[in-house]
Each structure stands twice: as structure tokens, then as C-alpha cells.
Amino acid sequence: MREIVVVGGGVIGLSTSILLAKKGYRVTIIERNRVGCEASSKNAGLVVPAMYSPYPLSLDYIKTMKMMINGASPVKISPVRMGCRWIRHVLKNRGELARDTRWKSLRREGRLAIEIIRAFIHEMDVDCRYNEGSILEIYTDEDYLGEAVKHARDVEADGLKIEILDGDEMRELEPGLSTSIIGGLRYVYDASLDPEAYITGLRKLAEKEGVHVIEGVEVEGFKEDLDVKVFSRRETFKCDYLVLANGPWIRDLLRRVGYDIMIHPARGYVITLKMDEGRTLRYPLMIEEAKVVALPLGETIRLAGIMDFIGYDTRVPYRRLEKLLSKVYSQVPILEGLKTIDTRTAFRPCTPDEIPVIGFLPGSEKVLVAGGHCRFGLTFSGITGLIVSQLIAGEETVIDTEVFSPSRLM
Ligand SMILES: Cc1cc2nc3c(=O)[nH]c(=O)nc-3n(C[C@H](O)[C@H](O)[C@H](O)COP(=O)(O)OP(=O)(O)OC[C@H]3O[C@@H](n4cnc5c(N)ncnc54)[C@H](O)[C@@H]3O)c2cc1C
């Protein structure tokens, strides 16, 4: 039986391992800390292929610069930390992604992306609070809403469905919204879940499929020969294939063996609020002008947002968060005054074109990268696992993988 080592026990590593084990491979996950301890459990829980549009295309640079100056921006970029190469790439990508639309293949396979996650949940004995069929995206500003409507039409052409609603229709669905909401979108096929419960379920499922999970061991390097040797401080693991699924730290690991790939961390936050009796949200909300998601999880509400390209800085910018939250409360007043239970930092693994990296390292037939999904790692975790398992098995992949090639970022 062929042996596979997967580095990283996040949602990508776990999903990939399950699908590889189902194909009959013997899989070991090596996780330096605890399974799911990074962004994979600290995210907004949305499975939203219909929202996918890479940020170089969707980011309004002028509005973002203005927001960065007034200190209440959901996005922050440190040119010093990111470097000229990354900034050049982001700027260049805007035109390229508009011309070369192969990135849309991910969105077109959006139903499959959801189906794989649904099938995993079906096999689990963990309640992930999985819901399909209604995520609301709300707007107070005509310009932003106009852009959203264009996005909805574009997405429909890719076979997914988004409804366009006015302010009253929005409030009918979600009475907790303020009268400042002029309209928005309802994502009809997309889904939401409890990220922590989902990770627990994935781990159990992986172990049920025979995946060996090792925690507390950091992979420090690897060497490819007739087989692949994977090094940690105390032990060397041998395998036939190695999958690097260790989030933004893929770059650090690859640097140790002589590659420089542009996968960078983008800092975000999740804030847990305790719901008062009688106050609740019916649906997950995307408060787009603040770029904050509000996800109802029973007794609590999870707010998730902020995207900072400033390296691995774990300090919490409380004043900025306060300003952003006041924007959220002005649009969703029933959230105001709820008790904050905790605030946690997480790092999305981001590429400068926001297209993930899925494929063999240049010149290698044994070492693959699976990462760099940025804001959509949960959404595309199942389909990434499927593609990796097809690449390793030498099968035709569901999506042409050239668009995901690691070499474009080296
Ligand atoms: C605030 C926020 C909200 C988000 N909301 C959504 C959302 O609604 N929908 C969505 O689709 N996506 C969302 N995302 C993005 C999503 O969470 C990430 O894209 C996804 O979790 C990345 O998963 P991963 O497995 O690649 O990486 P990670 O979760 O970072 O996992 C990598 C693992 O590798 C381990 N590791 C690192 N280096 C080593 C090493 N050398 N040896 C061994 N182990 C190692 C780490 O400890 C970690 O456990 C959000 C992210 C954030 C921060």
C-alpha cells in the first residue's frame, strides 16, 4: 500500500487525507500543534462558492485606500512586510484575471464543492449546525449594491444562484436588520456550518478511514529521492508522496528546501458574542461594507472579519475593531450591547491572485502543495482534497489544474 504524509491538520489537510484514504492510500497527518487549531476552526463557517471572486478583481483600491486612512478599514496592507514582488503581482493580476477567467472553473464546480462537504457531514456523528440555502449579504450604499448585483449576474452565468432583494424583502427574512439596509443578495445554494464542530467531525472521519494523526510534531524539511524523507526534530518519516497542506507556513517550510512561493498570511479575527434570550439572527449575514460575517451558532454569534497583510502579528487592534463593529451594529442593531466572550486572531493563507495552489512542485513527481485558499479555504476544502487525490492516483482531475500551478508564484 502506498504511503502518504500530509503536513498540516487544517481543513485542507484533513479533507485531503480522508479522500486519499478512501482511495486506499495509507495516510499520516503530521500536525505541529493540534488539529484545526489555526484558521480552520477560527473562520466564519461559510461554504460560499458563489461569493468567490479573487480580491485583486473585487477590491476597490481607491475606496480601500480611503478607508485605510480613516482608520476603520477592514483591510490593511504593509508594503514593507509584503514586499515589492507581492504588490507588483497583486496590481498586475487585476487585468490578467479579467482577461484570463480560468479561475472561474472553481466557481463553476461550486455545487460539487458543496456536495463533498455535505457528504462528509452525512458520514459524521457530529452536529455541525450545517445549513444550506440562505446567506444574506446586506448593503446600505447604492454603489456597493450596484457592484453586488453585477456579481450576482456573473455568478448566475456560472450555474449558481443568487437572488437580488430590496430592503423590505431583506427585513422580512431577517427582522434584526436596520432600516438603513437598501437591499442585498440571498445566496440560494451556499451553506454555513460551525467550523469547530466540523473540524472535530473531519478528524473523527479521518481516523475512521484509517488516517494516522500525529499531533505536536513539526515538519522541518524534506528530501525527495526514490522515496520522500520527511524530517522532524526527532524522527524521519518515509513516504511515496508528500502533501504540504500547512496553510500560510507552506512558504516557510518550502524556503528551508530552496523554494520561495508567494503564500502569505492575512490576519483576521473571530469575535464570539453571547446571545441574549429573545435576540437572535435567523440567517448568517455578510455585512459587506464592513466585510464582517455574523454567523448564528445557537447560544452565540460569531463575528469574523478584517484582512491584514502585515505578517504574523497577533496583537488585537481594539480601536479599529470597535470602529468596524459600530458599522456592524448600525446595520444589525440587535447585535449591539451583547457580551463579548472572546476575540481570537487567525491567519488566512493567501496568494497574490487569490487562486489556490494545488499541484506538484516544479520538477517533482512526489511532493504536492495544497493551500493558499485565503478567504475560501473551507469552501474549497473538499474539492481540493478531491483534486489532490486525483493527481496522486494519476486520474483526470475535475478541474484543469494548470491554473493552480505552484510555479506561477515562484
Ligand atoms: C476570520 C476568518 C474568516 C474566514 N471565513 C471563511 C469562510 O467563511 N469560508 C471559507 O471558505 N474560508 C474562510 N476563511 C479561510 C479559511 O479559514 C482558510 O482558508 C482555511 O482554514 C485554510 O486551511 P488550511 O488547512 O490551508 O490552513 P490552516 O488552517 O492554517 O492549517 C494549517 C495547519 O498546519 C499546521 N502546520 C504549520 N506548519 C507546520 C509544520 N511545519 N509541521 C506540521 N504542521 C504544521 C498548523 O499548525 C495548522 O494546524 C476565513 C479565515 C479567517 C481568518
The ligand as a Gaussian input file, in Angstrom:
#p B3LYP/6-31G(d) Opt

LIG

0 1
 C      -11.516000      35.472000      10.097000
 C      -11.565000      34.417000       9.014000
 C      -12.780000      34.095000       8.417000
 C      -12.832000      33.132000       7.400000
 N      -14.031000      32.767000       6.881000
 C      -14.104000      31.801000       5.922000
 C      -15.360000      31.374000       5.427000
 O      -16.412000      31.812000       5.872000
 N      -15.366000      30.449000       4.430000
 C      -14.212000      29.927000       3.904000
 O      -14.282000      29.140000       2.965000
 N      -12.997000      30.277000       4.401000
 C      -12.917000      31.196000       5.405000
 N      -11.715000      31.577000       5.916000
 C      -10.499000      30.982000       5.346000
 C      -10.225000      29.586000       5.850000
 O      -10.392000      29.541000       7.253000
 C       -8.795000      29.195000       5.480000
 O       -8.590000      29.385000       4.100000
 C       -8.553000      27.719000       5.800000
 O       -8.851000      27.439000       7.138000
 C       -7.116000      27.328000       5.495000
 O       -6.978000      25.980000       5.842000
 P       -5.579000      25.242000       5.757000
 O       -5.817000      23.839000       6.157000
 O       -4.952000      25.527000       4.425000
 O       -4.642000      26.020000       6.797000
 P       -4.645000      26.108000       8.408000
 O       -5.985000      26.094000       8.989000
 O       -3.745000      27.255000       8.726000
 O       -3.943000      24.745000       8.824000
 C       -2.570000      24.528000       8.633000
 C       -2.076000      23.626000       9.750000
 O       -0.705000      23.320000       9.500000
 C       -0.028000      23.283000      10.738000
 N        1.419000      23.482000      10.461000
 C        2.019000      24.604000      10.031000
 N        3.324000      24.378000       9.795000
 C        3.556000      23.071000      10.112000
 C        4.712000      22.253000      10.095000
 N        5.904000      22.726000       9.675000
 N        4.598000      20.968000      10.510000
 C        3.389000      20.458000      10.905000
 N        2.272000      21.210000      10.937000
 C        2.336000      22.490000      10.536000
 C       -0.661000      24.400000      11.545000
 O       -0.479000      24.224000      12.943000
 C       -2.124000      24.302000      11.117000
 O       -2.890000      23.490000      12.004000
 C      -11.627000      32.507000       6.952000
 C      -10.421000      32.804000       7.579000
 C      -10.380000      33.736000       8.606000
 C       -9.083000      34.026000       9.281000

